[in-house]
Every structure is written in C-alpha cells, then in structure tokens.
Amino acid sequence: MKRKNQKVAYAPGTFVVNTSYCKSELELLQHVIFKNGFKETSVGGNLYWFALALYHKDYKRVGKNKFWYNRYPMLEYMARKKVFCAVTNRMRKTFDKKFGFAPISFLLPEEATNLEIYME
C-alpha cells in the first residue's frame, strides 16, 4: 500500500501526469492519460495539471522543480477581460506605433459613451 507523499517508480521514459491539483476536468484528463499510455499520479510526475491559474503559493513549486505545467504564472490577470482590455488600451496609448496591432477595446459599461461615439 502506498503511503501519502511516497513516490511511485515507473519504467524509464514513462510520462507521468500529476492530477492532484486537477478539479472538474479530471475525468477528461484521465481519459487522455489512458489513451496516450501515460501514467497518473498524485505525487511527483513530469506534468502537473493545475485546474486554475497559478497563484503566488504555486510559484515556488513550479520555479524550483523541473517539470512541465499547464498554466502560465500571473495569467489570472490577463485572463480577465476587463483587466486585459485596460492593459492593451494603456499599451496602445503609450506605444502607439509598436502596439497598434491590438484591436481597439472598450470597457463596458464604463466607456459606453466612447463606444457609441466610435461607432458613429
């Protein structure tokens, strides 16, 4: 019987996915693991599957260990539409020639009047 925090030995070259931080998509992830011949674990592994964005408490874990993970650090700021819109608008105003590739965005309902003027 395996004890908590006890690593399991796998054959060399086996790709191991740690699902201990996985939430609602666990069943789908287990299906993908099985179909590809990978192994699932809750301790160690080559890939850590995080359910949500990485937070400050996770940075030490991913920074000091050599494994893959499925999230970008600090992504929670860019994944929020209003924050992302504000950042891209600020970058466009500051670096208009270099940042002109981003589409013009409006924060609603705060900038509804500006949107109406732009649409005319």
TORVO-853508 format. One line per field, with one value per atom (N, C-alpha, C, O): residue number from 1; residue in one letter; chain; atom name; x, y, z. Coordinates in Angstrom, 3 decimals. Example, Ala and Ser with C-alpha at 12.3 -4.5 7.8 and 13.67 -1.06 7.14 Angstrom:
num (1 / 1 / 1 / 1 / 2 / 2 / 2 / 2)
residu (A / A / A / A / S / S / S / S)
chaine (A / A / A / A / A / A / A / A)
atome (N / CA / C / O / N / CA / C / O)
X (13.190 / 12.300 / 13.200 / 14.236 / 12.850 / 13.670 / 12.900 / 13.409)
Y (-5.690 / -4.500 / -3.300 / -3.319 / -2.250 / -1.060 / 0.030 / 1.138)
Z (7.800 / 7.800 / 7.800 / 8.465 / 7.080 / 7.140 / 7.870 / 8.039)
***
This chain:
num (1 / 1 / 1 / 1 / 2 / 2 / 2 / 2 / 3 / 3 / 3 / 3 / 4 / 4 / 4 / 4 / 5 / 5 / 5 / 5 / 6 / 6 / 6 / 6 / 7 / 7 / 7 / 7 / 8 / 8 / 8 / 8 / 9 / 9 / 9 / 9 / 10 / 10 / 10 / 10 / 11 / 11 / 11 / 11 / 12 / 12 / 12 / 12 / 13 / 13 / 13 / 13 / 14 / 14 / 14 / 14 / 15 / 15 / 15 / 15 / 16 / 16 / 16 / 16 / 17 / 17 / 17 / 17 / 18 / 18 / 18 / 18 / 19 / 19 / 19 / 19 / 20 / 20 / 20 / 20 / 21 / 21 / 21 / 21 / 22 / 22 / 22 / 22 / 23 / 23 / 23 / 23 / 24 / 24 / 24 / 24 / 25 / 25 / 25 / 25 / 26 / 26 / 26 / 26 / 27 / 27 / 27 / 27 / 28 / 28 / 28 / 28 / 29 / 29 / 29 / 29 / 30 / 30 / 30 / 30 / 31 / 31 / 31 / 31 / 32 / 32 / 32 / 32 / 33 / 33 / 33 / 33 / 34 / 34 / 34 / 34 / 35 / 35 / 35 / 35 / 36 / 36 / 36 / 36 / 37 / 37 / 37 / 37 / 38 / 38 / 38 / 38 / 39 / 39 / 39 / 39 / 40 / 40 / 40 / 40 / 41 / 41 / 41 / 41 / 42 / 42 / 42 / 42 / 43 / 43 / 43 / 43 / 44 / 44 / 44 / 44 / 45 / 45 / 45 / 45 / 46 / 46 / 46 / 46 / 47 / 47 / 47 / 47 / 48 / 48 / 48 / 48 / 49 / 49 / 49 / 49 / 50 / 50 / 50 / 50 / 51 / 51 / 51 / 51 / 52 / 52 / 52 / 52 / 53 / 53 / 53 / 53 / 54 / 54 / 54 / 54 / 55 / 55 / 55 / 55 / 56 / 56 / 56 / 56 / 57 / 57 / 57 / 57 / 58 / 58 / 58 / 58 / 59 / 59 / 59 / 59 / 60 / 60 / 60 / 60 / 61 / 61 / 61 / 61 / 62 / 62 / 62 / 62 / 63 / 63 / 63 / 63 / 64 / 64 / 64 / 64 / 65 / 65 / 65 / 65 / 66 / 66 / 66 / 66 / 67 / 67 / 67 / 67 / 68 / 68 / 68 / 68 / 69 / 69 / 69 / 69 / 70 / 70 / 70 / 70 / 71 / 71 / 71 / 71 / 72 / 72 / 72 / 72 / 73 / 73 / 73 / 73 / 74 / 74 / 74 / 74 / 75 / 75 / 75 / 75 / 76 / 76 / 76 / 76 / 77 / 77 / 77 / 77 / 78 / 78 / 78 / 78 / 79 / 79 / 79 / 79 / 80 / 80 / 80 / 80 / 81 / 81 / 81 / 81 / 82 / 82 / 82 / 82 / 83 / 83 / 83 / 83 / 84 / 84 / 84 / 84 / 85 / 85 / 85 / 85 / 86 / 86 / 86 / 86 / 87 / 87 / 87 / 87 / 88 / 88 / 88 / 88 / 89 / 89 / 89 / 89 / 90 / 90 / 90 / 90 / 91 / 91 / 91 / 91 / 92 / 92 / 92 / 92 / 93 / 93 / 93 / 93 / 94 / 94 / 94 / 94 / 95 / 95 / 95 / 95 / 96 / 96 / 96 / 96 / 97 / 97 / 97 / 97 / 98 / 98 / 98 / 98 / 99 / 99 / 99 / 99 / 100 / 100 / 100 / 100 / 101 / 101 / 101 / 101 / 102 / 102 / 102 / 102 / 103 / 103 / 103 / 103 / 104 / 104 / 104 / 104 / 105 / 105 / 105 / 105 / 106 / 106 / 106 / 106 / 107 / 107 / 107 / 107 / 108 / 108 / 108 / 108 / 109 / 109 / 109 / 109 / 110 / 110 / 110 / 110 / 111 / 111 / 111 / 111 / 112 / 112 / 112 / 112 / 113 / 113 / 113 / 113 / 114 / 114 / 114 / 114 / 115 / 115 / 115 / 115 / 116 / 116 / 116 / 116 / 117 / 117 / 117 / 117 / 118 / 118 / 118 / 118 / 119 / 119 / 119 / 119 / 120 / 120 / 120 / 120)
residu (M / M / M / M / K / K / K / K / R / R / R / R / K / K / K / K / N / N / N / N / Q / Q / Q / Q / K / K / K / K / V / V / V / V / A / A / A / A / Y / Y / Y / Y / A / A / A / A / P / P / P / P / G / G / G / G / T / T / T / T / F / F / F / F / V / V / V / V / V / V / V / V / N / N / N / N / T / T / T / T / S / S / S / S / Y / Y / Y / Y / C / C / C / C / K / K / K / K / S / S / S / S / E / E / E / E / L / L / L / L / E / E / E / E / L / L / L / L / L / L / L / L / Q / Q / Q / Q / H / H / H / H / V / V / V / V / I / I / I / I / F / F / F / F / K / K / K / K / N / N / N / N / G / G / G / G / F / F / F / F / K / K / K / K / E / E / E / E / T / T / T / T / S / S / S / S / V / V / V / V / G / G / G / G / G / G / G / G / N / N / N / N / L / L / L / L / Y / Y / Y / Y / W / W / W / W / F / F / F / F / A / A / A / A / L / L / L / L / A / A / A / A / L / L / L / L / Y / Y / Y / Y / H / H / H / H / K / K / K / K / D / D / D / D / Y / Y / Y / Y / K / K / K / K / R / R / R / R / V / V / V / V / G / G / G / G / K / K / K / K / N / N / N / N / K / K / K / K / F / F / F / F / W / W / W / W / Y / Y / Y / Y / N / N / N / N / R / R / R / R / Y / Y / Y / Y / P / P / P / P / M / M / M / M / L / L / L / L / E / E / E / E / Y / Y / Y / Y / M / M / M / M / A / A / A / A / R / R / R / R / K / K / K / K / K / K / K / K / V / V / V / V / F / F / F / F / C / C / C / C / A / A / A / A / V / V / V / V / T / T / T / T / N / N / N / N / R / R / R / R / M / M / M / M / R / R / R / R / K / K / K / K / T / T / T / T / F / F / F / F / D / D / D / D / K / K / K / K / K / K / K / K / F / F / F / F / G / G / G / G / F / F / F / F / A / A / A / A / P / P / P / P / I / I / I / I / S / S / S / S / F / F / F / F / L / L / L / L / L / L / L / L / P / P / P / P / E / E / E / E / E / E / E / E / A / A / A / A / T / T / T / T / N / N / N / N / L / L / L / L / E / E / E / E / I / I / I / I / Y / Y / Y / Y / M / M / M / M / E / E / E / E)
chaine (A / A / A / A / A / A / A / A / A / A / A / A / A / A / A / A / A / A / A / A / A / A / A / A / A / A / A / A / A / A / A / A / A / A / A / A / A / A / A / A / A / A / A / A / A / A / A / A / A / A / A / A / A / A / A / A / A / A / A / A / A / A / A / A / A / A / A / A / A / A / A / A / A / A / A / A / A / A / A / A / A / A / A / A / A / A / A / A / A / A / A / A / A / A / A / A / A / A / A / A / A / A / A / A / A / A / A / A / A / A / A / A / A / A / A / A / A / A / A / A / A / A / A / A / A / A / A / A / A / A / A / A / A / A / A / A / A / A / A / A / A / A / A / A / A / A / A / A / A / A / A / A / A / A / A / A / A / A / A / A / A / A / A / A / A / A / A / A / A / A / A / A / A / A / A / A / A / A / A / A / A / A / A / A / A / A / A / A / A / A / A / A / A / A / A / A / A / A / A / A / A / A / A / A / A / A / A / A / A / A / A / A / A / A / A / A / A / A / A / A / A / A / A / A / A / A / A / A / A / A / A / A / A / A / A / A / A / A / A / A / A / A / A / A / A / A / A / A / A / A / A / A / A / A / A / A / A / A / A / A / A / A / A / A / A / A / A / A / A / A / A / A / A / A / A / A / A / A / A / A / A / A / A / A / A / A / A / A / A / A / A / A / A / A / A / A / A / A / A / A / A / A / A / A / A / A / A / A / A / A / A / A / A / A / A / A / A / A / A / A / A / A / A / A / A / A / A / A / A / A / A / A / A / A / A / A / A / A / A / A / A / A / A / A / A / A / A / A / A / A / A / A / A / A / A / A / A / A / A / A / A / A / A / A / A / A / A / A / A / A / A / A / A / A / A / A / A / A / A / A / A / A / A / A / A / A / A / A / A / A / A / A / A / A / A / A / A / A / A / A / A / A / A / A / A / A / A / A / A / A / A / A / A / A / A / A / A / A / A / A / A / A / A / A / A / A / A / A / A / A / A / A / A / A / A / A / A / A / A / A / A / A / A / A / A / A / A / A / A / A / A / A / A / A / A / A / A / A / A / A / A / A / A / A / A / A / A / A / A / A / A / A / A / A / A / A / A / A / A / A)
atome (N / CA / C / O / N / CA / C / O / N / CA / C / O / N / CA / C / O / N / CA / C / O / N / CA / C / O / N / CA / C / O / N / CA / C / O / N / CA / C / O / N / CA / C / O / N / CA / C / O / N / CA / C / O / N / CA / C / O / N / CA / C / O / N / CA / C / O / N / CA / C / O / N / CA / C / O / N / CA / C / O / N / CA / C / O / N / CA / C / O / N / CA / C / O / N / CA / C / O / N / CA / C / O / N / CA / C / O / N / CA / C / O / N / CA / C / O / N / CA / C / O / N / CA / C / O / N / CA / C / O / N / CA / C / O / N / CA / C / O / N / CA / C / O / N / CA / C / O / N / CA / C / O / N / CA / C / O / N / CA / C / O / N / CA / C / O / N / CA / C / O / N / CA / C / O / N / CA / C / O / N / CA / C / O / N / CA / C / O / N / CA / C / O / N / CA / C / O / N / CA / C / O / N / CA / C / O / N / CA / C / O / N / CA / C / O / N / CA / C / O / N / CA / C / O / N / CA / C / O / N / CA / C / O / N / CA / C / O / N / CA / C / O / N / CA / C / O / N / CA / C / O / N / CA / C / O / N / CA / C / O / N / CA / C / O / N / CA / C / O / N / CA / C / O / N / CA / C / O / N / CA / C / O / N / CA / C / O / N / CA / C / O / N / CA / C / O / N / CA / C / O / N / CA / C / O / N / CA / C / O / N / CA / C / O / N / CA / C / O / N / CA / C / O / N / CA / C / O / N / CA / C / O / N / CA / C / O / N / CA / C / O / N / CA / C / O / N / CA / C / O / N / CA / C / O / N / CA / C / O / N / CA / C / O / N / CA / C / O / N / CA / C / O / N / CA / C / O / N / CA / C / O / N / CA / C / O / N / CA / C / O / N / CA / C / O / N / CA / C / O / N / CA / C / O / N / CA / C / O / N / CA / C / O / N / CA / C / O / N / CA / C / O / N / CA / C / O / N / CA / C / O / N / CA / C / O / N / CA / C / O / N / CA / C / O / N / CA / C / O / N / CA / C / O / N / CA / C / O / N / CA / C / O / N / CA / C / O / N / CA / C / O / N / CA / C / O / N / CA / C / O / N / CA / C / O / N / CA / C / O / N / CA / C / O / N / CA / C / O / N / CA / C / O / N / CA / C / O / N / CA / C / O / N / CA / C / O / N / CA / C / O / N / CA / C / O / N / CA / C / O / N / CA / C / O / N / CA / C / O)
X (0.843 / 0.000 / 0.881 / 1.836 / 0.554 / 1.339 / 0.948 / -0.235 / 1.946 / 1.693 / 1.647 / 2.152 / 1.035 / 0.956 / 2.376 / 3.251 / 2.593 / 3.878 / 4.963 / 6.142 / 4.603 / 5.570 / 5.569 / 4.523 / 6.741 / 6.837 / 6.733 / 7.222 / 6.081 / 5.930 / 6.936 / 7.081 / 7.626 / 8.610 / 7.918 / 7.107 / 8.249 / 7.712 / 8.881 / 10.031 / 8.575 / 9.601 / 10.253 / 9.577 / 11.557 / 12.221 / 11.515 / 11.114 / 11.374 / 10.720 / 9.210 / 8.562 / 8.637 / 7.185 / 6.824 / 7.433 / 5.831 / 5.372 / 4.298 / 3.293 / 4.518 / 3.642 / 2.976 / 3.647 / 1.654 / 0.871 / 0.356 / -0.305 / 0.667 / 0.199 / -1.153 / -1.250 / -2.190 / -3.549 / -4.048 / -5.244 / -3.154 / -3.596 / -4.154 / -4.893 / -3.821 / -4.339 / -5.464 / -5.912 / -5.913 / -6.958 / -8.327 / -8.511 / -9.264 / -10.600 / -11.650 / -11.680 / -12.486 / -13.657 / -13.314 / -14.098 / -12.166 / -11.840 / -11.078 / -10.475 / -11.087 / -10.311 / -10.696 / -9.815 / -11.972 / -12.402 / -11.878 / -11.402 / -11.963 / -11.450 / -9.928 / -9.396 / -9.239 / -7.789 / -7.365 / -6.397 / -8.078 / -7.766 / -7.973 / -7.220 / -8.973 / -9.218 / -8.031 / -7.557 / -7.559 / -6.420 / -5.163 / -4.400 / -4.951 / -3.794 / -3.839 / -2.835 / -4.982 / -5.127 / -4.925 / -4.209 / -5.568 / -5.493 / -4.073 / -3.727 / -3.243 / -1.881 / -0.848 / 0.346 / -1.280 / -0.341 / 0.482 / 1.531 / 0.021 / 0.710 / 0.303 / -0.553 / 0.908 / 0.547 / 0.061 / 0.491 / -0.832 / -1.386 / -0.817 / -0.629 / -0.543 / -0.044 / -0.549 / -1.061 / -0.405 / -0.721 / 0.536 / 0.482 / 1.668 / 2.944 / 4.005 / 4.182 / 4.711 / 5.748 / 5.143 / 3.987 / 5.911 / 5.421 / 6.175 / 6.933 / 5.954 / 6.573 / 5.735 / 6.274 / 4.415 / 3.485 / 2.542 / 1.912 / 2.443 / 1.474 / 0.306 / 0.498 / -0.894 / -2.080 / -2.810 / -3.442 / -2.715 / -3.390 / -4.758 / -4.893 / -5.768 / -7.131 / -7.340 / -8.033 / -6.762 / -6.970 / -5.631 / -4.614 / -5.634 / -4.393 / -3.425 / -3.834 / -2.137 / -1.124 / -1.147 / -1.219 / -1.085 / -1.067 / 0.282 / 1.120 / 0.488 / 1.789 / 2.277 / 3.475 / 1.394 / 1.804 / 2.338 / 3.102 / 1.946 / 2.394 / 3.726 / 4.379 / 4.149 / 5.355 / 6.604 / 7.451 / 6.734 / 7.905 / 7.934 / 8.987 / 6.787 / 6.695 / 7.138 / 7.933 / 6.631 / 6.975 / 8.341 / 8.970 / 8.806 / 10.093 / 11.282 / 12.300 / 11.183 / 12.345 / 12.384 / 13.416 / 11.284 / 11.236 / 11.346 / 11.025 / 11.794 / 11.942 / 10.811 / 10.970 / 9.678 / 8.546 / 7.753 / 7.922 / 6.896 / 6.026 / 4.740 / 4.360 / 4.079 / 2.779 / 1.939 / 2.471 / 0.632 / -0.298 / -0.781 / -1.701 / -0.205 / -0.650 / 0.543 / 1.657 / 0.299 / 1.329 / 1.205 / 0.092 / 2.322 / 2.246 / 1.700 / 2.003 / 0.908 / 0.296 / -0.771 / -1.214 / -1.188 / -2.185 / -3.545 / -4.375 / -3.777 / -5.088 / -5.379 / -6.543 / -4.324 / -4.549 / -4.921 / -5.755 / -4.312 / -4.572 / -5.821 / -6.353 / -6.287 / -7.461 / -8.761 / -9.837 / -8.667 / -9.850 / -10.023 / -9.115 / -11.169 / -11.374 / -11.193 / -10.571 / -11.732 / -11.629 / -10.187 / -9.740 / -9.465 / -8.066 / -7.253 / -6.445 / -7.466 / -6.742 / -7.038 / -6.133 / -8.283 / -8.684 / -7.984 / -7.467 / -7.965 / -7.308 / -5.811 / -5.244 / -5.173 / -3.731 / -3.434 / -2.530 / -4.190 / -3.925 / -4.214 / -3.497 / -5.239 / -5.516 / -4.391 / -3.990 / -3.888 / -2.788 / -1.521 / -0.808 / -1.256 / -0.082 / -0.228 / 0.745 / -1.419 / -1.644 / -1.429 / -0.856 / -1.881 / -1.691 / -0.217 / 0.255 / 0.500 / 1.899 / 2.813 / 3.727 / 2.568 / 3.409 / 2.546 / 2.384 / 2.000 / 1.016 / 1.534 / 0.780 / 2.772 / 3.285 / 3.653 / 3.469 / 4.162 / 4.588 / 3.459 / 3.548 / 2.407 / 1.334 / 0.017 / -1.051 / 0.082 / -1.117 / -1.804 / -2.876 / -1.212 / -1.803 / -2.999 / -3.827 / -3.097 / -4.192 / -5.474 / -5.427 / -6.600 / -7.858 / -8.281 / -7.977 / -8.982 / -9.499 / -10.567 / -11.449 / -10.482 / -11.420 / -12.037 / -11.454 / -13.213 / -13.918 / -14.383 / -14.867 / -14.231 / -14.714 / -16.179 / -16.530 / -17.023 / -18.454 / -18.903 / -18.483 / -19.722 / -20.474 / -19.734 / -20.256 / -18.525 / -17.814 / -17.578 / -17.698 / -17.252 / -16.914 / -17.974 / -17.654 / -19.213 / -20.304 / -20.444 / -20.679 / -20.305 / -20.404 / -19.299 / -19.555 / -18.070 / -16.942 / -17.186 / -16.850 / -17.764 / -18.074 / -19.103 / -18.956 / -20.146 / -21.164 / -20.578 / -20.925 / -19.690 / -19.048 / -18.184 / -18.181 / -17.456 / -16.572 / -17.379 / -16.936 / -18.555 / -19.373 / -20.055 / -20.497 / -20.145 / -20.825 / -19.994 / -20.435)
Y (-1.194 / 0.000 / 1.248 / 1.344 / 2.190 / 3.409 / 4.397 / 4.634 / 4.969 / 5.996 / 7.359 / 7.534 / 8.334 / 9.689 / 10.241 / 9.989 / 10.996 / 11.603 / 10.586 / 10.941 / 9.357 / 8.338 / 8.248 / 8.029 / 8.418 / 8.378 / 6.947 / 6.011 / 6.803 / 5.501 / 5.418 / 6.369 / 4.300 / 4.123 / 3.662 / 2.736 / 4.324 / 3.947 / 3.559 / 3.898 / 2.854 / 2.454 / 3.698 / 4.707 / 3.646 / 4.803 / 5.212 / 4.366 / 6.513 / 7.024 / 7.136 / 7.616 / 6.707 / 6.809 / 8.256 / 8.879 / 8.785 / 10.145 / 10.083 / 9.389 / 10.819 / 10.750 / 12.113 / 13.144 / 12.100 / 13.322 / 13.361 / 12.429 / 14.455 / 14.662 / 15.359 / 16.494 / 14.687 / 15.233 / 15.709 / 15.949 / 15.848 / 16.216 / 17.634 / 17.943 / 18.505 / 19.872 / 20.055 / 21.176 / 18.974 / 18.977 / 19.067 / 18.554 / 19.701 / 19.838 / 19.194 / 17.970 / 19.975 / 19.463 / 18.665 / 17.809 / 18.924 / 18.234 / 16.934 / 16.414 / 16.401 / 15.209 / 14.009 / 13.293 / 13.773 / 12.612 / 12.678 / 11.677 / 13.841 / 14.017 / 13.842 / 13.183 / 14.421 / 14.299 / 12.841 / 12.395 / 12.100 / 10.679 / 9.902 / 8.972 / 10.267 / 9.627 / 9.866 / 8.940 / 11.114 / 11.456 / 10.718 / 10.211 / 10.656 / 9.942 / 8.476 / 7.929 / 7.847 / 6.428 / 6.191 / 5.272 / 7.034 / 6.849 / 6.988 / 6.376 / 7.801 / 8.037 / 7.152 / 7.277 / 6.268 / 5.369 / 6.044 / 5.530 / 7.194 / 7.870 / 7.229 / 6.344 / 7.669 / 7.204 / 8.399 / 9.531 / 8.131 / 9.173 / 9.013 / 7.894 / 10.138 / 10.107 / 11.330 / 12.273 / 11.307 / 12.486 / 12.991 / 13.965 / 12.325 / 12.721 / 12.675 / 11.643 / 13.780 / 13.810 / 13.882 / 14.275 / 13.506 / 13.475 / 14.412 / 15.271 / 14.235 / 15.084 / 16.328 / 17.392 / 16.188 / 17.276 / 17.428 / 16.460 / 18.645 / 18.956 / 19.661 / 20.671 / 19.138 / 19.718 / 20.560 / 20.029 / 21.889 / 22.816 / 23.148 / 23.400 / 23.149 / 23.417 / 24.897 / 25.253 / 25.740 / 27.176 / 27.857 / 27.188 / 29.170 / 29.914 / 29.651 / 29.334 / 29.785 / 29.650 / 30.896 / 32.016 / 30.698 / 31.811 / 31.867 / 30.984 / 32.908 / 33.125 / 31.905 / 31.623 / 31.183 / 29.991 / 28.887 / 28.033 / 28.896 / 27.876 / 28.214 / 27.327 / 29.491 / 29.906 / 29.189 / 28.805 / 29.002 / 28.303 / 26.868 / 26.352 / 26.235 / 24.834 / 24.672 / 23.784 / 25.521 / 25.370 / 25.951 / 25.544 / 26.887 / 27.502 / 26.651 / 26.676 / 25.903 / 25.143 / 23.705 / 23.041 / 23.226 / 21.849 / 21.820 / 22.794 / 20.710 / 20.543 / 19.663 / 18.452 / 20.283 / 19.577 / 20.557 / 21.770 / 20.034 / 20.837 / 21.134 / 20.379 / 22.223 / 22.539 / 23.223 / 23.767 / 23.199 / 23.629 / 25.067 / 25.457 / 25.861 / 27.243 / 28.184 / 27.798 / 29.416 / 30.445 / 31.186 / 31.508 / 31.466 / 32.287 / 33.670 / 34.224 / 34.220 / 35.544 / 35.625 / 36.725 / 34.510 / 34.525 / 34.998 / 35.455 / 34.890 / 35.293 / 36.757 / 37.153 / 37.578 / 38.983 / 39.160 / 40.001 / 38.379 / 38.521 / 37.753 / 38.021 / 36.819 / 36.041 / 36.767 / 36.338 / 37.838 / 38.627 / 39.681 / 40.474 / 39.687 / 40.510 / 42.002 / 42.709 / 42.479 / 43.909 / 44.320 / 45.370 / 43.501 / 43.814 / 43.786 / 44.681 / 42.760 / 42.648 / 43.837 / 44.376 / 44.236 / 45.385 / 46.651 / 47.429 / 46.859 / 48.042 / 48.042 / 49.086 / 46.886 / 46.783 / 47.075 / 47.852 / 46.456 / 46.687 / 48.131 / 48.689 / 48.738 / 50.142 / 51.041 / 51.977 / 50.764 / 51.549 / 51.386 / 52.357 / 50.170 / 49.924 / 50.639 / 51.183 / 50.639 / 51.310 / 52.813 / 53.439 / 53.406 / 54.845 / 55.183 / 56.227 / 54.313 / 54.570 / 54.288 / 55.063 / 53.189 / 52.771 / 52.625 / 51.525 / 53.742 / 53.681 / 53.037 / 52.316 / 53.263 / 52.687 / 51.214 / 50.424 / 50.846 / 49.458 / 48.555 / 47.333 / 49.142 / 48.340 / 48.535 / 48.263 / 48.997 / 49.254 / 48.009 / 48.105 / 46.836 / 45.588 / 45.130 / 44.359 / 45.596 / 45.169 / 45.914 / 47.114 / 45.229 / 45.912 / 46.908 / 46.744 / 47.933 / 48.922 / 48.252 / 47.568 / 48.450 / 47.813 / 48.868 / 49.923 / 48.560 / 49.473 / 48.705 / 47.578 / 49.325 / 48.736 / 49.110 / 50.290 / 48.103 / 48.367 / 47.970 / 46.929 / 48.750 / 49.910 / 51.239 / 52.277 / 51.230 / 52.478 / 53.342 / 54.565 / 52.742 / 53.502 / 53.376 / 53.459 / 53.179 / 53.017 / 54.250 / 54.120 / 55.429 / 56.663 / 56.730 / 57.098 / 56.380 / 56.367 / 55.364 / 55.631 / 54.218 / 53.199 / 53.722 / 53.531 / 54.382 / 54.928 / 55.974 / 56.014 / 56.819 / 57.841 / 57.163 / 57.583 / 56.124 / 55.412 / 54.740 / 54.678 / 54.240 / 53.511 / 54.443 / 53.986 / 55.718 / 56.660 / 57.015 / 57.785)
Z (0.000 / 0.000 / 0.000 / 0.770 / -0.861 / -0.987 / 0.102 / 0.342 / 0.755 / 1.757 / 1.092 / -0.017 / 1.775 / 1.258 / 1.089 / 1.918 / 0.006 / -0.337 / -0.678 / -0.707 / -0.931 / -1.324 / -2.849 / -3.460 / -3.461 / -4.918 / -5.410 / -4.778 / -6.559 / -7.188 / -8.328 / -9.096 / -8.444 / -9.510 / -10.786 / -10.767 / -11.901 / -13.209 / -14.100 / -13.823 / -15.157 / -16.115 / -16.710 / -16.910 / -16.996 / -17.603 / -18.901 / -19.701 / -19.087 / -20.286 / -20.175 / -21.105 / -19.064 / -18.868 / -18.552 / -17.683 / -19.260 / -18.996 / -17.922 / -18.076 / -16.825 / -15.654 / -15.438 / -15.393 / -15.306 / -15.115 / -13.681 / -13.221 / -12.977 / -11.613 / -11.672 / -12.141 / -11.201 / -11.254 / -9.890 / -9.722 / -8.921 / -7.574 / -7.493 / -6.558 / -8.448 / -8.450 / -9.462 / -9.699 / -10.049 / -11.057 / -10.385 / -9.281 / -11.029 / -10.449 / -11.352 / -11.482 / -11.960 / -12.676 / -13.931 / -14.342 / -14.546 / -15.793 / -15.567 / -16.506 / -14.366 / -14.033 / -14.890 / -15.367 / -15.095 / -15.875 / -17.315 / -17.849 / -17.931 / -19.287 / -19.314 / -20.207 / -18.353 / -18.287 / -18.099 / -18.716 / -17.258 / -17.071 / -18.362 / -18.650 / -19.134 / -20.426 / -21.372 / -22.031 / -21.428 / -22.285 / -21.819 / -22.641 / -20.518 / -19.967 / -20.382 / -20.839 / -20.228 / -20.567 / -22.065 / -22.463 / -22.899 / -24.354 / -24.893 / -25.903 / -24.214 / -24.683 / -24.001 / -24.276 / -23.123 / -22.464 / -21.382 / -20.992 / -20.889 / -19.802 / -18.479 / -18.452 / -17.399 / -16.059 / -15.250 / -15.469 / -14.320 / -13.452 / -12.053 / -11.576 / -11.393 / -10.028 / -9.274 / -9.877 / -7.969 / -7.160 / -6.452 / -5.702 / -6.695 / -6.101 / -7.193 / -7.841 / -7.403 / -8.431 / -9.814 / -9.970 / -10.818 / -12.190 / -13.106 / -12.656 / -14.404 / -15.425 / -15.710 / -16.015 / -15.610 / -15.895 / -14.717 / -14.290 / -14.188 / -13.135 / -13.810 / -14.487 / -13.632 / -14.259 / -13.222 / -12.310 / -13.373 / -12.468 / -13.036 / -14.234 / -12.186 / -12.634 / -12.919 / -13.872 / -12.121 / -12.251 / -12.521 / -12.705 / -12.543 / -12.755 / -11.615 / -10.498 / -11.905 / -10.866 / -9.994 / -10.500 / -8.701 / -7.766 / -7.079 / -7.262 / -6.286 / -5.649 / -4.881 / -4.885 / -4.229 / -3.473 / -4.383 / -3.933 / -5.652 / -6.598 / -7.251 / -7.801 / -7.203 / -7.923 / -7.429 / -8.236 / -6.121 / -5.586 / -6.084 / -6.460 / -6.084 / -6.513 / -7.959 / -8.267 / -8.850 / -10.258 / -10.579 / -11.555 / -9.781 / -10.044 / -9.665 / -10.357 / -8.594 / -8.122 / -8.648 / -8.550 / -9.199 / -9.697 / -11.211 / -11.891 / -11.717 / -13.166 / -13.682 / -13.836 / -13.945 / -14.533 / -15.377 / -15.257 / -16.221 / -17.069 / -16.298 / -15.403 / -16.645 / -16.059 / -17.114 / -18.082 / -16.932 / -17.973 / -17.844 / -18.563 / -16.968 / -16.787 / -16.802 / -16.450 / -17.211 / -17.151 / -15.830 / -15.414 / -15.156 / -13.936 / -14.263 / -15.320 / -13.375 / -13.478 / -14.572 / -14.903 / -15.133 / -16.190 / -15.685 / -16.471 / -14.378 / -13.866 / -14.161 / -14.232 / -14.336 / -14.659 / -16.129 / -16.463 / -16.995 / -18.419 / -18.862 / -19.939 / -18.063 / -18.418 / -18.084 / -18.501 / -17.353 / -17.038 / -18.137 / -18.386 / -18.780 / -19.962 / -19.687 / -20.480 / -18.571 / -18.286 / -18.018 / -18.480 / -17.278 / -16.986 / -18.278 / -18.527 / -19.096 / -20.359 / -21.269 / -21.905 / -21.329 / -22.140 / -21.642 / -22.445 / -20.338 / -19.780 / -20.077 / -20.399 / -19.971 / -20.234 / -21.708 / -22.019 / -22.607 / -24.036 / -24.441 / -25.272 / -23.874 / -24.174 / -23.678 / -24.370 / -22.498 / -21.945 / -22.801 / -23.053 / -23.236 / -24.077 / -25.424 / -25.944 / -25.980 / -27.259 / -27.115 / -28.007 / -26.000 / -25.795 / -25.573 / -26.023 / -24.890 / -24.584 / -25.775 / -26.056 / -26.467 / -27.592 / -28.849 / -29.377 / -29.316 / -30.395 / -31.675 / -32.328 / -32.056 / -33.309 / -33.145 / -34.071 / -31.996 / -31.789 / -31.312 / -31.432 / -30.776 / -30.195 / -30.941 / -30.391 / -32.163 / -32.943 / -33.463 / -34.061 / -33.249 / -33.754 / -32.924 / -33.408 / -31.683 / -30.808 / -31.197 / -31.466 / -31.228 / -31.598 / -30.523 / -29.341 / -30.960 / -30.016 / -29.163 / -29.682 / -27.873 / -26.938 / -26.033 / -25.785 / -25.554 / -24.667 / -23.435 / -23.538 / -22.281 / -21.037 / -20.868 / -20.833 / -20.765 / -20.611 / -19.219 / -18.712 / -18.608 / -19.096 / -18.946 / -19.353 / -18.369 / -18.079 / -19.318 / -19.242 / -20.433 / -21.638 / -22.732 / -23.918 / -22.345 / -23.326 / -24.215 / -25.417 / -23.648 / -24.444 / -25.486 / -26.633 / -25.106 / -26.055 / -27.166 / -28.320 / -26.844 / -27.839 / -28.830 / -30.037 / -28.328 / -29.208 / -30.155 / -31.335 / -29.633 / -30.471 / -31.531 / -32.688 / -31.146 / -32.079 / -33.183 / -34.330 / -32.844 / -33.813 / -34.822 / -35.877 / -34.518 / -35.455 / -36.643 / -37.496)
***
